[in-house]
Structures are given as structure tokens and as C-alpha cells.
Amino acid sequence: MSSRKAEIGFFFLIAGVAVTLSFFIFKPYLSALFLAVIFSIIFRPVYEVLTRSLGRPSLAALTTVVVLILVIVIPLSLFGFFIFKDAQQVYQGITNGGGAYGTLGHASVSLESFLERFLPGFSIDVAGYLKEGAALVLRNLGSIFGAVFTAVLGLFLMLLGVFYFLRDGHHFREYLIFLSPLSDRYDQTILGKLESAITSVVRGALAIALLQGVLTGVGFALFGVPSPMLWGALSAITALIPGIGTALVIAPAILYLFFFVSPFSALGLLLWGILAVGLIDNILTPMLIERGLQIHPFLILLSVLGGLAVFGPVGFIAGPVALALLFALLDIYPLLFERSKQ
């Protein structure tokens, strides 16, 4: 018996060392692997359709990766580049006190002087707030675009991971079920609910928010709002706020156009916000968000903000996915509790 305990103890010691070493080995690429798993889940329906059409899993997986590059990677890369460029322009414009942001600075001073007549000690530094926000964006995005080689390598590994997870995903799934101490029925239920939740949150709420952000940026560019993609990125975050959404960004932009540019431009942006941006949520939500495991939009917003704070840019997806995992486990908990009573 003592020999058996020694064997088990020694085994877990070696296993612990191996797991620890493996973690530090894979740590630089965990973000790429994580995104590969997420995108392989989201694009699995496309892969299954291509597999039935082409009859070759490897070719279907490769074609799905090409679709992913065309639909997700290239648009988001361009969007990120323009966000970084706009953030630089905002920072330089506020620092130099010129252009539209210089006008906003003078306007905020005039507004502050007017309000101090009624509210002594009141202060509002719009230009200062914008400068701090732009500097924050530059600090975060600079870490991404500064390490070009790391970003390219991570992207390549992510795409390679998507290919193998699509082609060999059923083997990984079977191995996870084999390792799990739960019964296979519960493992299948947990994995199914987790995949459904990830698909609903990422392909639904986050995809709609990103699309609304892009459309907001396009509308700002059309009607003359400075740094359109930067504010479009901000509107993608505010789109997750229940009941308010992109109006939190579009409404101030409309006021800016009305007072500083042209009432017609303000009217055009108002119509764009209602027809192009506002209706997206009503039209696409029933199509993209699967029914079943539902998560409140406010919790998704908190998970996005918390994910960005903890994990950096990849936290935009990692936060909601962690929340989806929590809800999937909470959903399966009553079944386990009922089993323990039997």
C-alpha cells in the first residue's frame, strides 16, 4: 500500500512539474491558441458545409481559414490601423491646440466660464479628457503595433490553430471527455452549452457591436466628424450598453456637427444613426444570437471591460467567453446536484 501511495505521489509530482513547464512554454502563445479555439467554434458551420461540398476535410479547413482571413482578419486589421492613426491625430491636435479639437477646447473654456456664473468652482476640460483618452488608446495600441513580428507570428499561429482545430477538433473533444472525471453525458452537455454560449455571445453580441462601431465610423467619416474610426471603436464598446448603445457617441457628434460644421451634416448623421446603425441591432440580433443560454447585455459589457483590463486587447473576446463558461457551468449545476441526491 505504501509503495502504491509513493507511486501515485511521485506521478503527480512529475505531472505537476510537466504541467508547470508546459504552461510557461505555451504562455507566449496562449492568446493565439485561445482565439484559434474561439474562431474554430464560430466557423465550424462553414467548415461542415464545405466538408460536405468538397469531400476533403483538409481542403475544407483550409478554405474556411481563407474565409476567416477575408471576413475577419483583414477588416479588423484595417480598422485597428485607422484607430491607431486617428488616436495619433487626436493627441497631436489637442496638444497643438489646432483643428477641430482646438475648437472644442476653446468651446469648453467658454462653456466653463458661462456655467461658473451659476455653479462656482465648476470646471469642464473636454480637451483634457480627450487628450487623456487618446493617450490611453495610444499606449494600449502602441504595444500591439510596436511588436510587428510578434503580432504576425501570433496571427500565423492562430490561423494554423484554426485549421487543425477544425480538421481534428473531434479528436480533441473526445480526449477532453476521456480526461474529465464527469460522466460522458455531463461532459457532452457542458461542451454543448459552452459552444452555444460562445457562439451566441461572440457571433451575436460582439459581432453586432463591432459592426455598429464600423458603421458609426463610416458615418462620421461621411459627414465630417474628425477621427471617425477612433470614435467608431468607442461606439463598439458603448453598443453593449443596454438601452443606450451607440447613441452615447453619436449624439455628441450630432451636436458637434450642428454647432461647428453644418446643420445639414448633423441631420445626415442623425438619419445615418437611425437607419444604418440603429436598425442593425433589431435586424441582426434574431439572426445571429442563438436562443438557449442567454446572458444579459450589461454582464457582457462588464465582461468586455474587465477582459480588456485583465487580458489586454484579446480580452474583448476572452472576458465574454469566460462569462459564457461560468453560465454554462451554472446551467449544468442543477443536473449534477440532482444526481448527487440519487
C-alpha positions, 0 to 999 in steps of 0.5 A, a space after each residue: 500500500 505504501 509503495 502504491 501511495 509513493 507511486 501515485 505521489 511521485 506521478 503527480 509530482 512529475 505531472 505537476 512539474 510537466 504541467 508547470 513547464 508546459 504552461 510557461 512554454 505555451 504562455 507566449 502563445 496562449 492568446 493565439 491558441 485561445 482565439 484559434 479555439 474561439 474562431 474554430 467554434 464560430 466557423 465550424 458551420 462553414 467548415 461542415 458545409 464545405 466538408 460536405 461540398 468538397 469531400 476533403 476535410 483538409 481542403 475544407 479547413 483550409 478554405 474556411 481559414 481563407 474565409 476567416 482571413 477575408 471576413 475577419 482578419 483583414 477588416 479588423 486589421 484595417 480598422 485597428 490601423 485607422 484607430 491607431 492613426 486617428 488616436 495619433 491625430 487626436 493627441 497631436 491636435 489637442 496638444 497643438 491646440 489646432 483643428 477641430 479639437 482646438 475648437 472644442 477646447 476653446 468651446 469648453 473654456 467658454 462653456 466653463 466660464 458661462 456655467 461658473 456664473 451659476 455653479 462656482 468652482 465648476 470646471 469642464 476640460 473636454 480637451 483634457 479628457 480627450 487628450 487623456 483618452 487618446 493617450 490611453 488608446 495610444 499606449 494600449 495600441 502602441 504595444 500591439 503595433 510596436 511588436 510587428 513580428 510578434 503580432 504576425 507570428 501570433 496571427 500565423 499561429 492562430 490561423 494554423 490553430 484554426 485549421 487543425 482545430 477544425 480538421 481534428 477538433 473531434 479528436 480533441 473533444 473526445 480526449 477532453 471527455 476521456 480526461 474529465 472525471 464527469 460522466 460522458 453525458 455531463 461532459 457532452 452537455 457542458 461542451 454543448 452549452 459552452 459552444 452555444 454560449 460562445 457562439 451566441 455571445 461572440 457571433 451575436 453580441 460582439 459581432 453586432 457591436 463591432 459592426 455598429 462601431 464600423 458603421 458609426 465610423 463610416 458615418 462620421 467619416 461621411 459627414 465630417 466628424 474628425 477621427 471617425 474610426 477612433 470614435 467608431 471603436 468607442 461606439 463598439 464598446 458603448 453598443 453593449 450598453 443596454 438601452 443606450 448603445 451607440 447613441 452615447 457617441 453619436 449624439 455628441 457628434 450630432 451636436 458637434 456637427 450642428 454647432 461647428 460644421 453644418 446643420 445639414 451634416 448633423 441631420 445626415 448623421 442623425 438619419 445615418 444613426 437611425 437607419 444604418 446603425 440603429 436598425 442593425 441591432 433589431 435586424 441582426 440580433 434574431 439572426 445571429 444570437 442563438 436562443 438557449 443560454 442567454 446572458 444579459 447585455 450589461 454582464 457582457 459589457 462588464 465582461 468586455 471591460 474587465 477582459 480588456 483590463 485583465 487580458 489586454 486587447 484579446 480580452 474583448 473576446 476572452 472576458 465574454 467567453 469566460 462569462 459564457 463558461 461560468 453560465 454554462 457551468 451554472 446551467 449544468 449545476 442543477 443536473 449534477 446536484 440532482 444526481 448527487 441526491 440519487 
